[in-house]
Amino acid sequence: RKAAEHRRYVRSTYGPNCDSLTFYIATSSYNTVSELGEPDVVDLGPIFPEMILDDSQADVHIKIAHKTMHAYLYEGSRLKVNAGIAKDAGQRPEEWFCRIDDDSYFSAPNFRYLVAYKQWRADDLIYAGSRCFWLKH
């Protein structure tokens, strides 16, 4: 599968520089970690049954935007839960996450430097990257 190959490339290039790495898929059947064989893959389909699935006939740009929106919803709720767990354990919670296409290269050390240089805080609303104008309503 092409997507699995992309994930393998990300894991072997810039993935090791990230604190954590999560890939999102959207299928109609619930895929457990053991079925996927990839512990860093989250299947959003069963979590959000109303979402457009990867194998649908919808336009690819619509599918990407829809999956991105649901990944943000999933990550937001996960970060809230993990922040409570980290606080209870006396640890520092995760504060940032990045959405990156699997065909892009990301430099985690450069991103950390950018955050420090710009003095961004976790509660600041930041959009760092290029905007896509292909999805118009």
N, CA, C and O atoms as a GROMACS GRO file, in nm:
protein
  548
    1ARG      N    1   0.082  -0.119   0.000
    1ARG     CA    2   0.000   0.000   0.000
    1ARG      C    3   0.086   0.125   0.000
    1ARG      O    4   0.188   0.133   0.068
    2LYS      N    5   0.043   0.221  -0.077
    2LYS     CA    6   0.118   0.345  -0.089
    2LYS      C    7   0.125   0.422   0.044
    2LYS      O    8   0.230   0.473   0.080
    3ALA      N    9   0.012   0.429   0.116
    3ALA     CA   10   0.010   0.503   0.243
    3ALA      C   11   0.103   0.440   0.346
    3ALA      O   12   0.173   0.511   0.419
    4ALA      N   13   0.105   0.307   0.351
    4ALA     CA   14   0.194   0.238   0.446
    4ALA      C   15   0.340   0.266   0.411
    4ALA      O   16   0.424   0.279   0.500
    5GLU      N   17   0.369   0.274   0.283
    5GLU     CA   18   0.506   0.305   0.239
    5GLU      C   19   0.544   0.448   0.280
    5GLU      O   20   0.656   0.472   0.324
    6HIS      N   21   0.451   0.542   0.265
    6HIS     CA   22   0.476   0.680   0.307
    6HIS      C   23   0.505   0.686   0.457
    6HIS      O   24   0.596   0.757   0.501
    7ARG      N   25   0.426   0.612   0.535
    7ARG     CA   26   0.447   0.612   0.680
    7ARG      C   27   0.586   0.556   0.714
    7ARG      O   28   0.653   0.607   0.803
    8ARG      N   29   0.627   0.453   0.642
    8ARG     CA   30   0.759   0.393   0.667
    8ARG      C   31   0.869   0.496   0.638
    8ARG      O   32   0.966   0.505   0.714
    9TYR      N   33   0.854   0.572   0.531
    9TYR     CA   34   0.955   0.674   0.499
    9TYR      C   35   0.960   0.782   0.606
    9TYR      O   36   1.069   0.824   0.646
   10VAL      N   37   0.845   0.827   0.652
   10VAL     CA   38   0.842   0.930   0.756
   10VAL      C   39   0.909   0.878   0.883
   10VAL      O   40   0.988   0.948   0.946
   11ARG      N   41   0.876   0.754   0.920
   11ARG     CA   42   0.936   0.695   1.041
   11ARG      C   43   1.087   0.685   1.030
   11ARG      O   44   1.158   0.698   1.131
   12SER      N   45   1.138   0.663   0.911
   12SER     CA   46   1.282   0.644   0.895
   12SER      C   47   1.359   0.773   0.868
   12SER      O   48   1.482   0.773   0.872
   13THR      N   49   1.290   0.884   0.839
   13THR     CA   50   1.360   1.010   0.811
   13THR      C   51   1.345   1.105   0.929
   13THR      O   52   1.428   1.101   1.020
   14TYR      N   53   1.242   1.189   0.931
   14TYR     CA   54   1.231   1.286   1.039
   14TYR      C   55   1.153   1.236   1.159
   14TYR      O   56   1.155   1.301   1.264
   15GLY      N   57   1.086   1.124   1.149
   15GLY     CA   58   1.009   1.069   1.260
   15GLY      C   59   1.085   1.053   1.390
   15GLY      O   60   1.032   1.088   1.496
   16PRO      N   61   1.209   1.001   1.387
   16PRO     CA   62   1.282   0.982   1.513
   16PRO      C   63   1.312   1.113   1.587
   16PRO      O   64   1.340   1.111   1.707
   17ASN      N   65   1.306   1.227   1.518
   17ASN     CA   66   1.331   1.356   1.583
   17ASN      C   67   1.208   1.413   1.652
   17ASN      O   68   1.217   1.512   1.724
   18CYS      N   69   1.093   1.350   1.631
   18CYS     CA   70   0.968   1.397   1.692
   18CYS      C   71   0.950   1.331   1.828
   18CYS      O   72   0.992   1.217   1.849
   19ASP      N   73   0.888   1.403   1.921
   19ASP     CA   74   0.861   1.346   2.053
   19ASP      C   75   0.761   1.232   2.043
   19ASP      O   76   0.774   1.132   2.113
   20SER      N   77   0.664   1.246   1.956
   20SER     CA   78   0.569   1.138   1.927
   20SER      C   79   0.525   1.153   1.782
   20SER      O   80   0.536   1.260   1.724
   21LEU      N   81   0.475   1.046   1.727
   21LEU     CA   82   0.439   1.043   1.585
   21LEU      C   83   0.308   0.967   1.573
   21LEU      O   84   0.296   0.855   1.622
   22THR      N   85   0.210   1.028   1.507
   22THR     CA   86   0.080   0.963   1.488
   22THR      C   87   0.036   0.982   1.345
   22THR      O   88   0.042   1.093   1.291
   23PHE      N   89  -0.010   0.874   1.284
   23PHE     CA   90  -0.065   0.876   1.149
   23PHE      C   91  -0.214   0.847   1.160
   23PHE      O   92  -0.256   0.769   1.246
   24TYR      N   93  -0.293   0.907   1.073
   24TYR     CA   94  -0.438   0.888   1.076
   24TYR      C   95  -0.486   0.823   0.947
   24TYR      O   96  -0.446   0.861   0.837
   25ILE      N   97  -0.573   0.726   0.964
   25ILE     CA   98  -0.642   0.664   0.852
   25ILE      C   99  -0.792   0.672   0.883
   25ILE      O  100  -0.830   0.700   0.996
   26ALA      N  101  -0.875   0.647   0.784
   26ALA     CA  102  -1.020   0.647   0.804
   26ALA      C  103  -1.079   0.531   0.726
   26ALA      O  104  -1.097   0.540   0.604
   27THR      N  105  -1.109   0.423   0.795
   27THR     CA  106  -1.167   0.305   0.730
   27THR      C  107  -1.304   0.275   0.790
   27THR      O  108  -1.339   0.328   0.896
   28SER      N  109  -1.379   0.191   0.722
   28SER     CA  110  -1.513   0.157   0.770
   28SER      C  111  -1.511   0.047   0.875
   28SER      O  112  -1.607   0.032   0.950
   29SER      N  113  -1.404  -0.029   0.880
   29SER     CA  114  -1.396  -0.136   0.980
   29SER      C  115  -1.296  -0.096   1.086
   29SER      O  116  -1.194  -0.032   1.058
   30TYR      N  117  -1.325  -0.136   1.208
   30TYR     CA  118  -1.237  -0.101   1.318
   30TYR      C  119  -1.108  -0.181   1.306
   30TYR      O  120  -1.110  -0.304   1.307
   31ASN      N  121  -0.996  -0.111   1.296
   31ASN     CA  122  -0.865  -0.174   1.289
   31ASN      C  123  -0.795  -0.156   1.422
   31ASN      O  124  -0.768  -0.043   1.463
   32THR      N  125  -0.765  -0.265   1.488
   32THR     CA  126  -0.691  -0.255   1.613
   32THR      C  127  -0.543  -0.239   1.580
   32THR      O  128  -0.500  -0.264   1.468
   33VAL      N  129  -0.467  -0.199   1.678
   33VAL     CA  130  -0.323  -0.183   1.660
   33VAL      C  131  -0.261  -0.313   1.612
   33VAL      O  132  -0.175  -0.313   1.524
   34SER      N  133  -0.304  -0.425   1.669
   34SER     CA  134  -0.246  -0.553   1.629
   34SER      C  135  -0.282  -0.589   1.485
   34SER      O  136  -0.202  -0.650   1.415
   35GLU      N  137  -0.402  -0.550   1.440
   35GLU     CA  138  -0.440  -0.578   1.301
   35GLU      C  139  -0.359  -0.492   1.205
   35GLU      O  140  -0.318  -0.539   1.099
   36LEU      N  141  -0.336  -0.367   1.241
   36LEU     CA  142  -0.259  -0.278   1.156
   36LEU      C  143  -0.111  -0.310   1.161
   36LEU      O  144  -0.039  -0.294   1.062
   37GLY      N  145  -0.065  -0.357   1.276
   37GLY     CA  146   0.078  -0.382   1.294
   37GLY      C  147   0.158  -0.254   1.303
   37GLY      O  148   0.280  -0.256   1.292
   38GLU      N  149   0.089  -0.142   1.324
   38GLU     CA  150   0.153  -0.011   1.332
   38GLU      C  151   0.097   0.063   1.453
   38GLU      O  152  -0.011   0.121   1.445
   39PRO      N  153   0.169   0.062   1.566
   39PRO     CA  154   0.115   0.123   1.688
   39PRO      C  155   0.097   0.274   1.681
   39PRO      O  156   0.029   0.331   1.767
   40ASP      N  157   0.155   0.340   1.582
   40ASP     CA  158   0.142   0.485   1.572
   40ASP      C  159   0.033   0.528   1.473
   40ASP      O  160   0.029   0.644   1.432
   41VAL      N  161  -0.056   0.436   1.435
   41VAL     CA  162  -0.165   0.467   1.342
   41VAL      C  163  -0.298   0.467   1.417
   41VAL      O  164  -0.328   0.373   1.491
   42VAL      N  165  -0.377   0.572   1.396
   42VAL     CA  166  -0.509   0.583   1.456
   42VAL      C  167  -0.612   0.576   1.344
   42VAL      O  168  -0.605   0.653   1.248
   43ASP      N  169  -0.707   0.485   1.356
   43ASP     CA  170  -0.816   0.473   1.259
   43ASP      C  171  -0.931   0.562   1.307
   43ASP      O  172  -0.998   0.529   1.404
   44LEU      N  173  -0.953   0.674   1.238
   44LEU     CA  174  -1.057   0.769   1.278
   44LEU      C  175  -1.197   0.725   1.239
   44LEU      O  176  -1.295   0.774   1.296
   45GLY      N  177  -1.210   0.633   1.144
   45GLY     CA  178  -1.341   0.590   1.095
   45GLY      C  179  -1.435   0.544   1.205
   45GLY      O  180  -1.547   0.594   1.213
   46PRO      N  181  -1.393   0.451   1.290
   46PRO     CA  182  -1.482   0.405   1.398
   46PRO      C  183  -1.508   0.512   1.504
   46PRO      O  184  -1.613   0.510   1.569
   47ILE      N  185  -1.415   0.604   1.523
   47ILE     CA  186  -1.430   0.709   1.625
   47ILE      C  187  -1.530   0.814   1.578
   47ILE      O  188  -1.609   0.866   1.656
   48PHE      N  189  -1.526   0.844   1.447
   48PHE     CA  190  -1.616   0.942   1.386
   48PHE      C  191  -1.689   0.875   1.269
   48PHE      O  192  -1.649   0.891   1.154
   49PRO      N  193  -1.795   0.800   1.298
   49PRO     CA  194  -1.861   0.722   1.192
   49PRO      C  195  -1.919   0.806   1.079
   49PRO      O  196  -1.944   0.754   0.970
   50GLU      N  197  -1.942   0.935   1.102
   50GLU     CA  198  -2.000   1.021   0.999
   50GLU      C  199  -1.897   1.077   0.902
   50GLU      O  200  -1.934   1.143   0.804
   51MET      N  201  -1.770   1.052   0.925
   51MET     CA  202  -1.667   1.114   0.842
   51MET      C  203  -1.652   1.046   0.706
   51MET      O  204  -1.692   0.931   0.688
   52ILE      N  205  -1.595   1.119   0.611
   52ILE     CA  206  -1.567   1.065   0.478
   52ILE      C  207  -1.448   0.971   0.491
   52ILE      O  208  -1.345   1.008   0.548
   53LEU      N  209  -1.461   0.851   0.439
   53LEU     CA  210  -1.356   0.750   0.454
   53LEU      C  211  -1.253   0.760   0.342
   53LEU      O  212  -1.279   0.818   0.237
   54ASP      N  213  -1.136   0.701   0.366
   54ASP     CA  214  -1.027   0.705   0.269
   54ASP      C  215  -1.065   0.643   0.135
   54ASP      O  216  -1.019   0.689   0.030
   55ASP      N  217  -1.149   0.539   0.138
   55ASP     CA  218  -1.182   0.470   0.013
   55ASP      C  219  -1.309   0.523  -0.054
   55ASP      O  220  -1.360   0.460  -0.146
   56SER      N  221  -1.361   0.637  -0.008
   56SER     CA  222  -1.482   0.694  -0.068
   56SER      C  223  -1.450   0.754  -0.204
   56SER      O  224  -1.333   0.772  -0.240
   57GLN      N  225  -1.553   0.783  -0.279
   57GLN     CA  226  -1.537   0.840  -0.412
   57GLN      C  227  -1.530   0.993  -0.409
   57GLN      O  228  -1.527   1.057  -0.514
   58ALA      N  229  -1.527   1.051  -0.292
   58ALA     CA  230  -1.520   1.197  -0.279
   58ALA      C  231  -1.389   1.249  -0.336
   58ALA      O  232  -1.290   1.176  -0.348
   59ASP      N  233  -1.389   1.376  -0.372
   59ASP     CA  234  -1.270   1.443  -0.421
   59ASP      C  235  -1.158   1.431  -0.317
   59ASP      O  236  -1.183   1.442  -0.197
   60VAL      N  237  -1.036   1.409  -0.364
   60VAL     CA  238  -0.923   1.386  -0.274
   60VAL      C  239  -0.901   1.506  -0.180
   60VAL      O  240  -0.864   1.487  -0.064
   61HIS      N  241  -0.923   1.627  -0.229
   61HIS     CA  242  -0.902   1.745  -0.145
   61HIS      C  243  -1.007   1.753  -0.035
   61HIS      O  244  -0.977   1.795   0.077
   62ILE      N  245  -1.128   1.713  -0.067
   62ILE     CA  246  -1.234   1.709   0.034
   62ILE      C  247  -1.201   1.605   0.140
   62ILE      O  248  -1.218   1.629   0.260
   63LYS      N  249  -1.154   1.487   0.097
   63LYS     CA  250  -1.118   1.382   0.192
   63LYS      C  251  -1.005   1.427   0.285
   63LYS      O  252  -1.010   1.402   0.405
   64ILE      N  253  -0.905   1.494   0.230
   64ILE     CA  254  -0.792   1.542   0.311
   64ILE      C  255  -0.840   1.644   0.414
   64ILE      O  256  -0.804   1.636   0.531
   65ALA      N  257  -0.921   1.740   0.369
   65ALA     CA  258  -0.970   1.843   0.460
   65ALA      C  259  -1.058   1.781   0.569
   65ALA      O  260  -1.049   1.820   0.686
   66HIS      N  261  -1.140   1.685   0.532
   66HIS     CA  262  -1.230   1.621   0.627
   66HIS      C  263  -1.151   1.539   0.730
   66HIS      O  264  -1.181   1.543   0.849
   67LYS      N  265  -1.050   1.464   0.682
   67LYS     CA  266  -0.969   1.385   0.775
   67LYS      C  267  -0.888   1.477   0.867
   67LYS      O  268  -0.872   1.446   0.985
   68THR      N  269  -0.839   1.587   0.814
   68THR     CA  270  -0.763   1.682   0.896
   68THR      C  271  -0.850   1.737   1.008
   68THR      O  272  -0.806   1.745   1.123
   69MET      N  273  -0.974   1.776   0.975
   69MET     CA  274  -1.065   1.830   1.076
   69MET      C  275  -1.090   1.727   1.186
   69MET      O  276  -1.089   1.761   1.305
   70HIS      N  277  -1.112   1.601   1.148
   70HIS     CA  278  -1.138   1.498   1.248
   70HIS      C  279  -1.011   1.462   1.327
   70HIS      O  280  -1.019   1.426   1.445
   71ALA      N  281  -0.895   1.471   1.264
   71ALA     CA  282  -0.770   1.448   1.337
   71ALA      C  283  -0.750   1.557   1.443
   71ALA      O  284  -0.705   1.528   1.554
   72TYR      N  285  -0.783   1.682   1.409
   72TYR     CA  286  -0.773   1.791   1.507
   72TYR      C  287  -0.869   1.766   1.624
   72TYR      O  288  -0.831   1.786   1.740
   73LEU      N  289  -0.991   1.725   1.595
   73LEU     CA  290  -1.088   1.695   1.702
   73LEU      C  291  -1.034   1.584   1.792
   73LEU      O  292  -1.042   1.594   1.914
   74TYR      N  293  -0.981   1.480   1.731
   74TYR     CA  294  -0.926   1.367   1.807
   74TYR      C  295  -0.807   1.412   1.892
   74TYR      O  296  -0.800   1.381   2.011
   75GLU      N  297  -0.713   1.485   1.831
   75GLU     CA  298  -0.594   1.530   1.904
   75GLU      C  299  -0.630   1.625   2.016
   75GLU      O  300  -0.573   1.617   2.125
   76GLY      N  301  -0.725   1.715   1.992
   76GLY     CA  302  -0.767   1.809   2.097
   76GLY      C  303  -0.819   1.737   2.219
   76GLY      O  304  -0.784   1.772   2.332
   77SER      N  305  -0.903   1.638   2.198
   77SER     CA  306  -0.957   1.564   2.312
   77SER      C  307  -0.848   1.480   2.378
   77SER      O  308  -0.846   1.466   2.501
   78ARG      N  309  -0.758   1.424   2.299
   78ARG     CA  310  -0.649   1.344   2.354
   78ARG      C  311  -0.555   1.432   2.438
   78ARG      O  312  -0.511   1.391   2.545
   79LEU      N  313  -0.524   1.552   2.389
   79LEU     CA  314  -0.436   1.642   2.463
   79LEU      C  315  -0.497   1.682   2.596
   79LEU      O  316  -0.426   1.693   2.696
   80LYS      N  317  -0.629   1.705   2.599
   80LYS     CA  318  -0.696   1.741   2.725
   80LYS      C  319  -0.685   1.627   2.827
   80LYS      O  320  -0.653   1.650   2.943
   81VAL      N  321  -0.712   1.506   2.782
   81VAL     CA  322  -0.705   1.390   2.871
   81VAL      C  323  -0.563   1.371   2.920
   81VAL      O  324  -0.540   1.354   3.040
   82ASN      N  325  -0.466   1.376   2.829
   82ASN     CA  326  -0.325   1.355   2.868
   82ASN      C  327  -0.272   1.465   2.958
   82ASN      O  328  -0.187   1.440   3.043
   83ALA      N  329  -0.323   1.588   2.940
   83ALA     CA  330  -0.280   1.698   3.028
   83ALA      C  331  -0.321   1.669   3.172
   83ALA      O  332  -0.245   1.695   3.265
   84GLY      N  333  -0.441   1.617   3.190
   84GLY     CA  334  -0.487   1.582   3.325
   84GLY      C  335  -0.405   1.470   3.385
   84GLY      O  336  -0.371   1.474   3.503
   85ILE      N  337  -0.372   1.370   3.306
   85ILE     CA  338  -0.291   1.257   3.352
   85ILE      C  339  -0.151   1.305   3.389
   85ILE      O  340  -0.098   1.268   3.494
   86ALA      N  341  -0.091   1.388   3.302
   86ALA     CA  342   0.044   1.439   3.328
   86ALA      C  343   0.045   1.525   3.454
   86ALA      O  344   0.137   1.515   3.536
   87LYS      N  345  -0.057   1.609   3.470
   87LYS     CA  346  -0.063   1.697   3.588
   87LYS      C  347  -0.073   1.612   3.715
   87LYS      O  348  -0.006   1.642   3.814
   88ASP      N  349  -0.156   1.509   3.712
   88ASP     CA  350  -0.170   1.420   3.829
   88ASP      C  351  -0.040   1.349   3.861
   88ASP      O  352  -0.012   1.320   3.977
   89ALA      N  353   0.041   1.320   3.758
   89ALA     CA  354   0.167   1.248   3.778
   89ALA      C  355   0.284   1.344   3.802
   89ALA      O  356   0.398   1.300   3.818
   90GLY      N  357   0.256   1.475   3.806
   90GLY     CA  358   0.360   1.573   3.828
   90GLY      C  359   0.451   1.592   3.708
   90GLY      O  360   0.566   1.634   3.723
   91GLN      N  361   0.400   1.560   3.588
   91GLN     CA  362   0.478   1.575   3.465
   91GLN      C  363   0.427   1.693   3.384
   91GLN      O  364   0.318   1.745   3.408
   92ARG      N  365   0.508   1.733   3.289
   92ARG     CA  366   0.468   1.841   3.199
   92ARG      C  367   0.386   1.782   3.084
   92ARG      O  368   0.432   1.688   3.019
   93PRO      N  369   0.267   1.835   3.058
   93PRO     CA  370   0.185   1.780   2.950
   93PRO      C  371   0.236   1.822   2.812
   93PRO      O  372   0.310   1.919   2.799
   94GLU      N  373   0.194   1.748   2.711
   94GLU     CA  374   0.224   1.789   2.573
   94GLU      C  375   0.158   1.923   2.548
   94GLU      O  376   0.047   1.948   2.595
   95GLU      N  377   0.226   2.008   2.474
   95GLU     CA  378   0.170   2.140   2.448
   95GLU      C  379   0.149   2.169   2.300
   95GLU      O  380   0.067   2.254   2.265
   96TRP      N  381   0.220   2.100   2.214
   96TRP     CA  382   0.215   2.130   2.072
   96TRP      C  383   0.188   2.004   1.992
   96TRP      O  384   0.226   1.894   2.032
   97PHE      N  385   0.123   2.023   1.880
   97PHE     CA  386   0.121   1.917   1.780
   97PHE      C  387   0.121   1.981   1.643
   97PHE      O  388   0.072   2.092   1.625
   98CYS      N  389   0.176   1.911   1.548
   98CYS     CA  390   0.190   1.962   1.411
   98CYS      C  391   0.116   1.870   1.317
   98CYS      O  392   0.119   1.747   1.332
   99ARG      N  393   0.051   1.928   1.220
   99ARG     CA  394  -0.013   1.851   1.114
   99ARG      C  395   0.076   1.865   0.991
   99ARG      O  396   0.097   1.975   0.940
  100ILE      N  397   0.126   1.752   0.944
  100ILE     CA  398   0.220   1.752   0.832
  100ILE      C  399   0.177   1.644   0.734
  100ILE      O  400   0.146   1.532   0.775
  101ASP      N  401   0.176   1.676   0.606
  101ASP     CA  402   0.144   1.575   0.505
  101ASP      C  403   0.254   1.471   0.500
  101ASP      O  404   0.370   1.501   0.530
  102ASP      N  405   0.217   1.349   0.463
  102ASP     CA  406   0.317   1.242   0.459
  102ASP      C  407   0.414   1.256   0.343
  102ASP      O  408   0.512   1.181   0.335
  103ASP      N  409   0.388   1.350   0.251
  103ASP     CA  410   0.483   1.372   0.142
  103ASP      C  411   0.565   1.499   0.164
  103ASP      O  412   0.624   1.553   0.070
  104SER      N  413   0.570   1.546   0.288
  104SER     CA  414   0.647   1.665   0.324
  104SER      C  415   0.759   1.626   0.419
  104SER      O  416   0.752   1.524   0.488
  105TYR      N  417   0.863   1.708   0.422
  105TYR     CA  418   0.970   1.686   0.518
  105TYR      C  419   0.953   1.787   0.630
  105TYR      O  420   0.919   1.903   0.605
  106PHE      N  421   0.976   1.744   0.752
  106PHE     CA  422   0.961   1.829   0.870
  106PHE      C  423   1.088   1.820   0.953
  106PHE      O  424   1.141   1.711   0.975
  107SER      N  425   1.134   1.933   0.999
  107SER     CA  426   1.251   1.935   1.086
  107SER      C  427   1.206   1.972   1.227
  107SER      O  428   1.182   2.089   1.257
  108ALA      N  429   1.193   1.871   1.313
  108ALA     CA  430   1.149   1.895   1.450
  108ALA      C  431   1.244   1.990   1.525
  108ALA      O  432   1.197   2.080   1.594
  109PRO      N  433   1.378   1.973   1.514
  109PRO     CA  434   1.467   2.068   1.583
  109PRO      C  435   1.448   2.212   1.534
  109PRO      O  436   1.454   2.305   1.614
  110ASN      N  437   1.426   2.230   1.404
  110ASN     CA  438   1.404   2.366   1.353
  110ASN      C  439   1.272   2.423   1.403
  110ASN      O  440   1.262   2.543   1.430
  111PHE      N  441   1.170   2.338   1.414
  111PHE     CA  442   1.042   2.384   1.467
  111PHE      C  443   1.056   2.425   1.613
  111PHE      O  444   1.002   2.528   1.655
  112ARG      N  445   1.129   2.346   1.691
  112ARG     CA  446   1.151   2.382   1.831
  112ARG      C  447   1.225   2.516   1.842
  112ARG      O  448   1.194   2.598   1.927
  113TYR      N  449   1.323   2.535   1.754
  113TYR     CA  450   1.397   2.662   1.752
  113TYR      C  451   1.303   2.777   1.716
  113TYR      O  452   1.308   2.883   1.779
  114LEU      N  453   1.216   2.758   1.615
  114LEU     CA  454   1.122   2.861   1.574
  114LEU      C  455   1.029   2.899   1.689
  114LEU      O  456   1.005   3.018   1.713
  115VAL      N  457   0.978   2.800   1.760
  115VAL     CA  458   0.889   2.826   1.874
  115VAL      C  459   0.962   2.908   1.980
  115VAL      O  460   0.907   3.005   2.032
  116ALA      N  461   1.085   2.871   2.011
  116ALA     CA  462   1.162   2.944   2.112
  116ALA      C  463   1.197   3.086   2.064
  116ALA      O  464   1.186   3.182   2.139
  117TYR      N  465   1.239   3.097   1.937
  117TYR     CA  466   1.279   3.226   1.882
  117TYR      C  467   1.162   3.324   1.878
  117TYR      O  468   1.178   3.441   1.913
  118LYS      N  469   1.046   3.276   1.837
  118LYS     CA  470   0.926   3.362   1.828
  118LYS      C  471   0.858   3.379   1.964
  118LYS      O  472   0.763   3.456   1.978
  119GLN      N  473   0.907   3.305   2.064
  119GLN     CA  474   0.851   3.308   2.199
  119GLN      C  475   0.702   3.274   2.198
  119GLN      O  476   0.622   3.335   2.269
  120TRP      N  477   0.667   3.175   2.117
  120TRP     CA  478   0.528   3.128   2.113
  120TRP      C  479   0.499   3.050   2.240
  120TRP      O  480   0.585   2.980   2.293
  121ARG      N  481   0.378   3.062   2.287
  121ARG     CA  482   0.332   2.986   2.402
  121ARG      C  483   0.226   2.886   2.354
  121ARG      O  484   0.166   2.905   2.248
  122ALA      N  485   0.205   2.783   2.432
  122ALA     CA  486   0.111   2.678   2.392
  122ALA      C  487  -0.032   2.729   2.381
  122ALA      O  488  -0.111   2.672   2.307
  123ASP      N  489  -0.067   2.835   2.453
  123ASP     CA  490  -0.204   2.886   2.444
  123ASP      C  491  -0.221   2.990   2.334
  123ASP      O  492  -0.331   3.042   2.316
  124ASP      N  493  -0.114   3.023   2.259
  124ASP     CA  494  -0.124   3.110   2.143
  124ASP      C  495  -0.182   3.030   2.026
  124ASP      O  496  -0.148   2.914   2.007
  125LEU      N  497  -0.267   3.093   1.947
  125LEU     CA  498  -0.318   3.030   1.826
  125LEU      C  499  -0.219   3.060   1.714
  125LEU      O  500  -0.206   3.175   1.671
  126ILE      N  501  -0.150   2.958   1.666
  126ILE     CA  502  -0.043   2.975   1.569
  126ILE      C  503  -0.076   2.896   1.443
  126ILE      O  504  -0.119   2.781   1.449
  127TYR      N  505  -0.054   2.959   1.330
  127TYR     CA  506  -0.057   2.888   1.203
  127TYR      C  507   0.077   2.915   1.138
  127TYR      O  508   0.103   3.027   1.095
  128ALA      N  509   0.162   2.816   1.131
  128ALA     CA  510   0.294   2.830   1.070
  128ALA      C  511   0.299   2.737   0.950
  128ALA      O  512   0.298   2.615   0.965
  129GLY      N  513   0.303   2.793   0.833
  129GLY     CA  514   0.305   2.711   0.713
  129GLY      C  515   0.242   2.786   0.598
  129GLY      O  516   0.214   2.905   0.608
  130SER      N  517   0.219   2.716   0.490
  130SER     CA  518   0.157   2.779   0.374
  130SER      C  519   0.009   2.744   0.371
  130SER      O  520  -0.032   2.636   0.413
  131ARG      N  521  -0.070   2.836   0.321
  131ARG     CA  522  -0.214   2.815   0.311
  131ARG      C  523  -0.246   2.748   0.179
  131ARG      O  524  -0.180   2.772   0.078
  132CYS      N  525  -0.348   2.665   0.181
  132CYS     CA  526  -0.394   2.598   0.060
  132CYS      C  527  -0.520   2.670   0.010
  132CYS      O  528  -0.615   2.690   0.084
  133PHE      N  529  -0.518   2.707  -0.116
  133PHE     CA  530  -0.631   2.779  -0.173
  133PHE      C  531  -0.712   2.694  -0.268
  133PHE      O  532  -0.801   2.744  -0.337
  134TRP      N  533  -0.684   2.565  -0.273
  134TRP     CA  534  -0.754   2.478  -0.366
  134TRP      C  535  -0.891   2.436  -0.315
  134TRP      O  536  -0.973   2.389  -0.393
  135LEU      N  537  -0.918   2.452  -0.186
  135LEU     CA  538  -1.046   2.413  -0.130
  135LEU      C  539  -1.129   2.538  -0.108
  135LEU      O  540  -1.110   2.609  -0.009
  136LYS      N  541  -1.222   2.565  -0.198
  136LYS     CA  542  -1.306   2.684  -0.189
  136LYS      C  543  -1.450   2.643  -0.180
  136LYS      O  544  -1.492   2.545  -0.241
  137HIS      N  545  -1.528   2.718  -0.102
  137HIS     CA  546  -1.670   2.688  -0.086
  137HIS      C  547  -1.752   2.788  -0.162
  137HIS      O  548  -1.875   2.780  -0.161
   0.00000   0.00000   0.00000
